[in-house]
Amino acid sequence: MLTVYDALNDTRNIESSVRSGHEAGMKVNAMMTYTLSPVHTDAYYVERAAPI
């Protein structure tokens, strides 16, 4: 199992780790950092939760 995350929720920063983990036959757990603020809306998280 490989767990990856980017504290800025920028999936571009974890793409290579996710791909490498899959290529190595690993299960990958990609995580997001969650917070409450005017910027961090439901739409913000839906957009970032899209598959890589």
mmCIF file of the N, C-alpha and C atoms, coordinates in Angstrom:
data_MODEL
# 
_entry.id   MODEL 
# 
loop_
_atom_site.group_PDB 
_atom_site.id 
_atom_site.type_symbol 
_atom_site.label_atom_id 
_atom_site.label_alt_id 
_atom_site.label_comp_id 
_atom_site.label_asym_id 
_atom_site.label_entity_id 
_atom_site.label_seq_id 
_atom_site.pdbx_PDB_ins_code 
_atom_site.Cartn_x 
_atom_site.Cartn_y 
_atom_site.Cartn_z 
_atom_site.occupancy 
_atom_site.B_iso_or_equiv 
_atom_site.pdbx_formal_charge 
_atom_site.auth_seq_id 
_atom_site.auth_comp_id 
_atom_site.auth_asym_id 
_atom_site.auth_atom_id 
_atom_site.pdbx_PDB_model_num 
ATOM 1   N N  . MET A 1 1  ? 0.851   -1.171 0.000   1.00 0.00 ? 1  MET A N  1 
ATOM 2   C CA . MET A 1 1  ? 0.000   0.000  0.000   1.00 0.00 ? 1  MET A CA 1 
ATOM 3   C C  . MET A 1 1  ? 0.893   1.228  0.000   1.00 0.00 ? 1  MET A C  1 
ATOM 4   N N  . LEU A 1 2  ? 0.597   2.157  -0.874  1.00 0.00 ? 2  LEU A N  1 
ATOM 5   C CA . LEU A 1 2  ? 1.314   3.423  -0.948  1.00 0.00 ? 2  LEU A CA 1 
ATOM 6   C C  . LEU A 1 2  ? 0.326   4.539  -0.675  1.00 0.00 ? 2  LEU A C  1 
ATOM 7   N N  . THR A 1 3  ? 0.627   5.406  0.270   1.00 0.00 ? 3  THR A N  1 
ATOM 8   C CA . THR A 1 3  ? -0.218  6.552  0.586   1.00 0.00 ? 3  THR A CA 1 
ATOM 9   C C  . THR A 1 3  ? 0.506   7.811  0.163   1.00 0.00 ? 3  THR A C  1 
ATOM 10  N N  . VAL A 1 4  ? -0.164  8.632  -0.658  1.00 0.00 ? 4  VAL A N  1 
ATOM 11  C CA . VAL A 1 4  ? 0.425   9.886  -1.132  1.00 0.00 ? 4  VAL A CA 1 
ATOM 12  C C  . VAL A 1 4  ? -0.561  11.018 -0.926  1.00 0.00 ? 4  VAL A C  1 
ATOM 13  N N  . TYR A 1 5  ? -0.017  12.216 -0.714  1.00 0.00 ? 5  TYR A N  1 
ATOM 14  C CA . TYR A 1 5  ? -0.858  13.405 -0.643  1.00 0.00 ? 5  TYR A CA 1 
ATOM 15  C C  . TYR A 1 5  ? -0.002  14.627 -0.906  1.00 0.00 ? 5  TYR A C  1 
ATOM 16  N N  . ASP A 1 6  ? -0.644  15.693 -1.273  1.00 0.00 ? 6  ASP A N  1 
ATOM 17  C CA . ASP A 1 6  ? 0.006   16.975 -1.430  1.00 0.00 ? 6  ASP A CA 1 
ATOM 18  C C  . ASP A 1 6  ? -0.748  17.960 -0.547  1.00 0.00 ? 6  ASP A C  1 
ATOM 19  N N  . ALA A 1 7  ? -0.051  18.643 0.326   1.00 0.00 ? 7  ALA A N  1 
ATOM 20  C CA . ALA A 1 7  ? -0.701  19.533 1.282   1.00 0.00 ? 7  ALA A CA 1 
ATOM 21  C C  . ALA A 1 7  ? -1.468  20.671 0.613   1.00 0.00 ? 7  ALA A C  1 
ATOM 22  N N  . LEU A 1 8  ? -1.146  20.977 -0.635  1.00 0.00 ? 8  LEU A N  1 
ATOM 23  C CA . LEU A 1 8  ? -1.853  22.031 -1.370  1.00 0.00 ? 8  LEU A CA 1 
ATOM 24  C C  . LEU A 1 8  ? -2.987  21.482 -2.229  1.00 0.00 ? 8  LEU A C  1 
ATOM 25  N N  . ASN A 1 9  ? -3.212  20.171 -2.145  1.00 0.00 ? 9  ASN A N  1 
ATOM 26  C CA . ASN A 1 9  ? -4.246  19.499 -2.953  1.00 0.00 ? 9  ASN A CA 1 
ATOM 27  C C  . ASN A 1 9  ? -4.053  19.727 -4.441  1.00 0.00 ? 9  ASN A C  1 
ATOM 28  N N  . ASP A 1 10 ? -2.809  19.785 -4.866  1.00 0.00 ? 10 ASP A N  1 
ATOM 29  C CA . ASP A 1 10 ? -2.473  19.935 -6.282  1.00 0.00 ? 10 ASP A CA 1 
ATOM 30  C C  . ASP A 1 10 ? -2.097  18.550 -6.801  1.00 0.00 ? 10 ASP A C  1 
ATOM 31  N N  . THR A 1 11 ? -3.032  17.910 -7.484  1.00 0.00 ? 11 THR A N  1 
ATOM 32  C CA . THR A 1 11 ? -2.817  16.525 -7.904  1.00 0.00 ? 11 THR A CA 1 
ATOM 33  C C  . THR A 1 11 ? -1.645  16.372 -8.869  1.00 0.00 ? 11 THR A C  1 
ATOM 34  N N  . ARG A 1 12 ? -1.229  17.452 -9.509  1.00 0.00 ? 12 ARG A N  1 
ATOM 35  C CA . ARG A 1 12 ? -0.058  17.362 -10.399 1.00 0.00 ? 12 ARG A CA 1 
ATOM 36  C C  . ARG A 1 12 ? 1.172   16.941 -9.607  1.00 0.00 ? 12 ARG A C  1 
ATOM 37  N N  . ASN A 1 13 ? 1.215   17.264 -8.331  1.00 0.00 ? 13 ASN A N  1 
ATOM 38  C CA . ASN A 1 13 ? 2.372   16.938 -7.502  1.00 0.00 ? 13 ASN A CA 1 
ATOM 39  C C  . ASN A 1 13 ? 2.422   15.475 -7.081  1.00 0.00 ? 13 ASN A C  1 
ATOM 40  N N  . ILE A 1 14 ? 1.339   14.733 -7.250  1.00 0.00 ? 14 ILE A N  1 
ATOM 41  C CA . ILE A 1 14 ? 1.346   13.316 -6.848  1.00 0.00 ? 14 ILE A CA 1 
ATOM 42  C C  . ILE A 1 14 ? 1.148   12.365 -8.018  1.00 0.00 ? 14 ILE A C  1 
ATOM 43  N N  . GLU A 1 15 ? 0.938   12.903 -9.217  1.00 0.00 ? 15 GLU A N  1 
ATOM 44  C CA . GLU A 1 15 ? 0.675   12.046 -10.379 1.00 0.00 ? 15 GLU A CA 1 
ATOM 45  C C  . GLU A 1 15 ? 1.763   10.991 -10.583 1.00 0.00 ? 15 GLU A C  1 
ATOM 46  N N  . SER A 1 16 ? 3.019   11.392 -10.532 1.00 0.00 ? 16 SER A N  1 
ATOM 47  C CA . SER A 1 16 ? 4.089   10.429 -10.798 1.00 0.00 ? 16 SER A CA 1 
ATOM 48  C C  . SER A 1 16 ? 4.141   9.349  -9.712  1.00 0.00 ? 16 SER A C  1 
ATOM 49  N N  . SER A 1 17 ? 3.871   9.716  -8.474  1.00 0.00 ? 17 SER A N  1 
ATOM 50  C CA . SER A 1 17 ? 3.868   8.728  -7.393  1.00 0.00 ? 17 SER A CA 1 
ATOM 51  C C  . SER A 1 17 ? 2.726   7.735  -7.563  1.00 0.00 ? 17 SER A C  1 
ATOM 52  N N  . VAL A 1 18 ? 1.556   8.227  -7.930  1.00 0.00 ? 18 VAL A N  1 
ATOM 53  C CA . VAL A 1 18 ? 0.405   7.346  -8.148  1.00 0.00 ? 18 VAL A CA 1 
ATOM 54  C C  . VAL A 1 18 ? 0.682   6.395  -9.303  1.00 0.00 ? 18 VAL A C  1 
ATOM 55  N N  . ARG A 1 19 ? 1.174   6.918  -10.411 1.00 0.00 ? 19 ARG A N  1 
ATOM 56  C CA . ARG A 1 19 ? 1.470   6.057  -11.566 1.00 0.00 ? 19 ARG A CA 1 
ATOM 57  C C  . ARG A 1 19 ? 2.548   5.025  -11.234 1.00 0.00 ? 19 ARG A C  1 
ATOM 58  N N  . SER A 1 20 ? 3.611   5.459  -10.567 1.00 0.00 ? 20 SER A N  1 
ATOM 59  C CA . SER A 1 20 ? 4.694   4.535  -10.218 1.00 0.00 ? 20 SER A CA 1 
ATOM 60  C C  . SER A 1 20 ? 4.203   3.433  -9.286  1.00 0.00 ? 20 SER A C  1 
ATOM 61  N N  . GLY A 1 21 ? 3.383   3.808  -8.322  1.00 0.00 ? 21 GLY A N  1 
ATOM 62  C CA . GLY A 1 21 ? 2.818   2.809  -7.421  1.00 0.00 ? 21 GLY A CA 1 
ATOM 63  C C  . GLY A 1 21 ? 1.975   1.785  -8.155  1.00 0.00 ? 21 GLY A C  1 
ATOM 64  N N  . HIS A 1 22 ? 1.133   2.254  -9.066  1.00 0.00 ? 22 HIS A N  1 
ATOM 65  C CA . HIS A 1 22 ? 0.303   1.331  -9.846  1.00 0.00 ? 22 HIS A CA 1 
ATOM 66  C C  . HIS A 1 22 ? 1.166   0.438  -10.727 1.00 0.00 ? 22 HIS A C  1 
ATOM 67  N N  . GLU A 1 23 ? 2.173   1.016  -11.364 1.00 0.00 ? 23 GLU A N  1 
ATOM 68  C CA . GLU A 1 23 ? 3.059   0.222  -12.225 1.00 0.00 ? 23 GLU A CA 1 
ATOM 69  C C  . GLU A 1 23 ? 3.802   -0.847 -11.427 1.00 0.00 ? 23 GLU A C  1 
ATOM 70  N N  . ALA A 1 24 ? 4.058   -0.587 -10.158 1.00 0.00 ? 24 ALA A N  1 
ATOM 71  C CA . ALA A 1 24 ? 4.739   -1.559 -9.297  1.00 0.00 ? 24 ALA A CA 1 
ATOM 72  C C  . ALA A 1 24 ? 3.765   -2.569 -8.690  1.00 0.00 ? 24 ALA A C  1 
ATOM 73  N N  . GLY A 1 25 ? 2.483   -2.451 -9.054  1.00 0.00 ? 25 GLY A N  1 
ATOM 74  C CA . GLY A 1 25 ? 1.487   -3.395 -8.561  1.00 0.00 ? 25 GLY A CA 1 
ATOM 75  C C  . GLY A 1 25 ? 0.951   -3.063 -7.180  1.00 0.00 ? 25 GLY A C  1 
ATOM 76  N N  . MET A 1 26 ? 1.188   -1.861 -6.727  1.00 0.00 ? 26 MET A N  1 
ATOM 77  C CA . MET A 1 26 ? 0.738   -1.458 -5.393  1.00 0.00 ? 26 MET A CA 1 
ATOM 78  C C  . MET A 1 26 ? -0.663  -0.870 -5.441  1.00 0.00 ? 26 MET A C  1 
ATOM 79  N N  . LYS A 1 27 ? -1.365  -0.981 -4.338  1.00 0.00 ? 27 LYS A N  1 
ATOM 80  C CA . LYS A 1 27 ? -2.610  -0.246 -4.162  1.00 0.00 ? 27 LYS A CA 1 
ATOM 81  C C  . LYS A 1 27 ? -2.222  1.141  -3.675  1.00 0.00 ? 27 LYS A C  1 
ATOM 82  N N  . VAL A 1 28 ? -2.844  2.164  -4.242  1.00 0.00 ? 28 VAL A N  1 
ATOM 83  C CA . VAL A 1 28 ? -2.472  3.535  -3.911  1.00 0.00 ? 28 VAL A CA 1 
ATOM 84  C C  . VAL A 1 28 ? -3.631  4.228  -3.210  1.00 0.00 ? 28 VAL A C  1 
ATOM 85  N N  . ASN A 1 29 ? -3.322  4.830  -2.088  1.00 0.00 ? 29 ASN A N  1 
ATOM 86  C CA . ASN A 1 29 ? -4.288  5.598  -1.325  1.00 0.00 ? 29 ASN A CA 1 
ATOM 87  C C  . ASN A 1 29 ? -3.879  7.072  -1.461  1.00 0.00 ? 29 ASN A C  1 
ATOM 88  N N  . ALA A 1 30 ? -4.598  7.816  -2.289  1.00 0.00 ? 30 ALA A N  1 
ATOM 89  C CA . ALA A 1 30 ? -4.302  9.235  -2.474  1.00 0.00 ? 30 ALA A CA 1 
ATOM 90  C C  . ALA A 1 30 ? -5.234  10.038 -1.561  1.00 0.00 ? 30 ALA A C  1 
ATOM 91  N N  . MET A 1 31 ? -4.638  10.936 -0.796  1.00 0.00 ? 31 MET A N  1 
ATOM 92  C CA . MET A 1 31 ? -5.405  11.677 0.201   1.00 0.00 ? 31 MET A CA 1 
ATOM 93  C C  . MET A 1 31 ? -5.414  13.173 -0.114  1.00 0.00 ? 31 MET A C  1 
ATOM 94  N N  . MET A 1 32 ? -6.429  13.852 0.416   1.00 0.00 ? 32 MET A N  1 
ATOM 95  C CA . MET A 1 32 ? -6.512  15.302 0.322   1.00 0.00 ? 32 MET A CA 1 
ATOM 96  C C  . MET A 1 32 ? -6.507  15.885 1.723   1.00 0.00 ? 32 MET A C  1 
ATOM 97  N N  . THR A 1 33 ? -5.980  17.086 1.817   1.00 0.00 ? 33 THR A N  1 
ATOM 98  C CA . THR A 1 33 ? -6.025  17.826 3.067   1.00 0.00 ? 33 THR A CA 1 
ATOM 99  C C  . THR A 1 33 ? -7.347  18.575 3.112   1.00 0.00 ? 33 THR A C  1 
ATOM 100 N N  . TYR A 1 34 ? -8.069  18.458 4.222   1.00 0.00 ? 34 TYR A N  1 
ATOM 101 C CA . TYR A 1 34 ? -9.384  19.068 4.349   1.00 0.00 ? 34 TYR A CA 1 
ATOM 102 C C  . TYR A 1 34 ? -9.340  20.211 5.354   1.00 0.00 ? 34 TYR A C  1 
ATOM 103 N N  . THR A 1 35 ? -9.963  21.307 4.985   1.00 0.00 ? 35 THR A N  1 
ATOM 104 C CA . THR A 1 35 ? -10.081 22.435 5.894   1.00 0.00 ? 35 THR A CA 1 
ATOM 105 C C  . THR A 1 35 ? -11.363 23.196 5.572   1.00 0.00 ? 35 THR A C  1 
ATOM 106 N N  . LEU A 1 36 ? -11.770 24.030 6.462   1.00 0.00 ? 36 LEU A N  1 
ATOM 107 C CA . LEU A 1 36 ? -12.937 24.878 6.243   1.00 0.00 ? 36 LEU A CA 1 
ATOM 108 C C  . LEU A 1 36 ? -12.478 26.317 6.041   1.00 0.00 ? 36 LEU A C  1 
ATOM 109 N N  . SER A 1 37 ? -12.913 26.909 4.957   1.00 0.00 ? 37 SER A N  1 
ATOM 110 C CA . SER A 1 37 ? -12.633 28.313 4.684   1.00 0.00 ? 37 SER A CA 1 
ATOM 111 C C  . SER A 1 37 ? -13.548 28.753 3.549   1.00 0.00 ? 37 SER A C  1 
ATOM 112 N N  . PRO A 1 38 ? -13.624 30.039 3.281   1.00 0.00 ? 38 PRO A N  1 
ATOM 113 C CA . PRO A 1 38 ? -14.444 30.503 2.167   1.00 0.00 ? 38 PRO A CA 1 
ATOM 114 C C  . PRO A 1 38 ? -13.981 29.948 0.811   1.00 0.00 ? 38 PRO A C  1 
ATOM 115 N N  . VAL A 1 39 ? -12.716 29.622 0.689   1.00 0.00 ? 39 VAL A N  1 
ATOM 116 C CA . VAL A 1 39 ? -12.169 29.090 -0.566  1.00 0.00 ? 39 VAL A CA 1 
ATOM 117 C C  . VAL A 1 39 ? -12.420 27.595 -0.708  1.00 0.00 ? 39 VAL A C  1 
ATOM 118 N N  . HIS A 1 40 ? -12.423 26.878 0.390   1.00 0.00 ? 40 HIS A N  1 
ATOM 119 C CA . HIS A 1 40 ? -12.527 25.420 0.375   1.00 0.00 ? 40 HIS A CA 1 
ATOM 120 C C  . HIS A 1 40 ? -13.992 24.984 0.428   1.00 0.00 ? 40 HIS A C  1 
ATOM 121 N N  . THR A 1 41 ? -14.651 25.120 -0.705  1.00 0.00 ? 41 THR A N  1 
ATOM 122 C CA . THR A 1 41 ? -16.074 24.798 -0.837  1.00 0.00 ? 41 THR A CA 1 
ATOM 123 C C  . THR A 1 41 ? -16.239 23.343 -1.282  1.00 0.00 ? 41 THR A C  1 
ATOM 124 N N  . ASP A 1 42 ? -17.478 22.893 -1.305  1.00 0.00 ? 42 ASP A N  1 
ATOM 125 C CA . ASP A 1 42 ? -17.748 21.555 -1.840  1.00 0.00 ? 42 ASP A CA 1 
ATOM 126 C C  . ASP A 1 42 ? -17.247 21.449 -3.276  1.00 0.00 ? 42 ASP A C  1 
ATOM 127 N N  . ALA A 1 43 ? -17.471 22.480 -4.081  1.00 0.00 ? 43 ALA A N  1 
ATOM 128 C CA . ALA A 1 43 ? -17.024 22.475 -5.482  1.00 0.00 ? 43 ALA A CA 1 
ATOM 129 C C  . ALA A 1 43 ? -15.502 22.344 -5.582  1.00 0.00 ? 43 ALA A C  1 
ATOM 130 N N  . TYR A 1 44 ? -14.777 22.984 -4.676  1.00 0.00 ? 44 TYR A N  1 
ATOM 131 C CA . TYR A 1 44 ? -13.316 22.898 -4.640  1.00 0.00 ? 44 TYR A CA 1 
ATOM 132 C C  . TYR A 1 44 ? -12.884 21.445 -4.491  1.00 0.00 ? 44 TYR A C  1 
ATOM 133 N N  . TYR A 1 45 ? -13.498 20.728 -3.537  1.00 0.00 ? 45 TYR A N  1 
ATOM 134 C CA . TYR A 1 45 ? -13.111 19.348 -3.285  1.00 0.00 ? 45 TYR A CA 1 
ATOM 135 C C  . TYR A 1 45 ? -13.590 18.402 -4.378  1.00 0.00 ? 45 TYR A C  1 
ATOM 136 N N  . VAL A 1 46 ? -14.746 18.655 -4.960  1.00 0.00 ? 46 VAL A N  1 
ATOM 137 C CA . VAL A 1 46 ? -15.230 17.823 -6.063  1.00 0.00 ? 46 VAL A CA 1 
ATOM 138 C C  . VAL A 1 46 ? -14.258 17.918 -7.235  1.00 0.00 ? 46 VAL A C  1 
ATOM 139 N N  . GLU A 1 47 ? -13.813 19.126 -7.557  1.00 0.00 ? 47 GLU A N  1 
ATOM 140 C CA . GLU A 1 47 ? -12.874 19.314 -8.668  1.00 0.00 ? 47 GLU A CA 1 
ATOM 141 C C  . GLU A 1 47 ? -11.574 18.570 -8.418  1.00 0.00 ? 47 GLU A C  1 
ATOM 142 N N  . ARG A 1 48 ? -11.075 18.609 -7.206  1.00 0.00 ? 48 ARG A N  1 
ATOM 143 C CA . ARG A 1 48 ? -9.800  17.971 -6.897  1.00 0.00 ? 48 ARG A CA 1 
ATOM 144 C C  . ARG A 1 48 ? -9.915  16.473 -6.690  1.00 0.00 ? 48 ARG A C  1 
ATOM 145 N N  . ALA A 1 49 ? -11.101 15.960 -6.497  1.00 0.00 ? 49 ALA A N  1 
ATOM 146 C CA . ALA A 1 49 ? -11.283 14.526 -6.291  1.00 0.00 ? 49 ALA A CA 1 
ATOM 147 C C  . ALA A 1 49 ? -11.411 13.754 -7.602  1.00 0.00 ? 49 ALA A C  1 
ATOM 148 N N  . ALA A 1 50 ? -11.390 14.458 -8.718  1.00 0.00 ? 50 ALA A N  1 
ATOM 149 C CA . ALA A 1 50 ? -11.485 13.792 -10.021 1.00 0.00 ? 50 ALA A CA 1 
ATOM 150 C C  . ALA A 1 50 ? -10.289 12.849 -10.178 1.00 0.00 ? 50 ALA A C  1 
ATOM 151 N N  . PRO A 1 51 ? -10.499 11.696 -10.787 1.00 0.00 ? 51 PRO A N  1 
ATOM 152 C CA . PRO A 1 51 ? -9.400  10.731 -10.977 1.00 0.00 ? 51 PRO A CA 1 
ATOM 153 C C  . PRO A 1 51 ? -8.236  11.333 -11.752 1.00 0.00 ? 51 PRO A C  1 
ATOM 154 N N  . ILE A 1 52 ? -7.048  10.908 -11.389 1.00 0.00 ? 52 ILE A N  1 
ATOM 155 C CA . ILE A 1 52 ? -5.845  11.359 -12.080 1.00 0.00 ? 52 ILE A CA 1 
ATOM 156 C C  . ILE A 1 52 ? -5.718  10.611 -13.385 1.00 0.00 ? 52 ILE A C  1 
# 
